[in-house]
Amino acid sequence: MPQFYFHVQDESGYTLDPEGQELPDAEAARREAVSATREILGETLLHGGALNHRTIEIADENGHVVGRVNSRDVLFEDGQFRSYSDDVTHSAPSNRPSK
């Protein structure tokens, strides 16, 4: 299975991913980068910090960049806040009485 590396660029600099992760293909690596960015954004919201200055660069095992995911792409789509089908808030309990 191919190895992909997730290098992070933000306001503090560029951090190389020395370990990487085995994933089936570049699309799976992109989904992983989006998921990681969502987690980072959640932590940033919780603890404070800039939301829009982070990019994850996806490199293959040969060091070739096969994609980039930045926080703006994760937050917005066509100028609107983006939603995700796996958003756990959709399954959160509501205050509606049981039937």
C-alpha positions in Angstrom: 0.0 0.0 0.0 1.4 3.5 -0.8 2.8 5.7 1.9 1.6 9.4 2.2 3.1 12.2 4.3 1.2 15.1 5.7 3.4 18.2 6.0 1.8 21.1 7.8 2.4 24.8 7.0 1.1 27.5 9.3 2.0 30.8 10.7 4.8 29.2 12.8 6.5 27.5 9.9 6.6 24.2 8.0 6.6 20.9 9.8 7.5 17.7 8.0 5.7 14.5 8.7 8.5 12.0 9.3 6.3 8.9 9.6 3.5 9.2 7.1 0.6 6.8 6.8 -0.2 3.9 4.5 -3.4 4.6 2.5 -4.9 3.0 -0.6 -4.6 6.1 -2.9 -4.3 9.9 -3.1 -8.0 10.4 -2.6 -7.9 8.5 0.7 -4.9 10.7 1.7 -7.0 13.8 0.9 -9.8 12.6 3.1 -7.4 12.0 5.9 -6.0 15.5 5.5 -9.5 17.0 5.6 -10.2 15.0 8.7 -7.0 16.1 10.4 -7.7 19.7 9.4 -11.2 19.5 10.9 -9.7 18.1 14.2 -7.1 20.9 14.3 -9.8 23.5 13.6 -11.9 22.1 16.5 -8.9 22.3 18.9 -8.1 25.9 17.6 -11.7 26.9 18.3 -11.6 25.4 21.8 -8.2 26.9 22.7 -8.0 30.0 20.5 -5.9 30.9 17.5 -6.1 31.7 13.8 -8.4 29.5 11.8 -7.4 30.2 8.3 -3.6 30.0 8.1 -2.9 26.3 7.9 -2.3 24.1 4.9 -1.6 20.3 4.9 0.6 19.3 2.0 0.1 15.7 0.9 3.3 14.0 -0.5 3.7 10.5 -1.8 6.5 8.1 -0.9 8.7 9.8 -3.6 8.3 13.2 -2.1 6.0 14.5 -4.9 3.2 16.7 -3.7 -0.1 15.1 -4.7 -2.5 17.5 -3.0 -3.0 20.4 -0.6 -5.8 21.0 1.9 -6.0 24.4 3.6 -8.3 25.3 6.4 -10.3 27.7 4.2 -11.2 24.8 1.9 -12.4 22.8 4.9 -14.5 25.6 6.3 -16.1 27.0 3.2 -17.6 25.8 -0.1 -18.8 28.3 -2.7 -18.6 31.1 0.0 -20.8 29.2 2.4 -19.9 27.2 5.5 -19.3 23.7 4.5 -21.1 20.7 6.2 -20.0 17.1 6.3 -22.1 14.0 6.2 -20.2 12.5 9.1 -20.8 15.6 11.3 -21.4 14.2 14.8 -23.6 17.1 15.8 -26.3 15.7 13.5 -26.7 12.7 15.9 -26.6 14.8 19.0 -29.6 14.3 21.3 -32.4 16.8 21.0 -34.7 18.3 23.6 -37.8 16.8 21.9 -39.9 14.5 24.0 -39.9 10.8 23.1 -43.0 9.4 21.4 
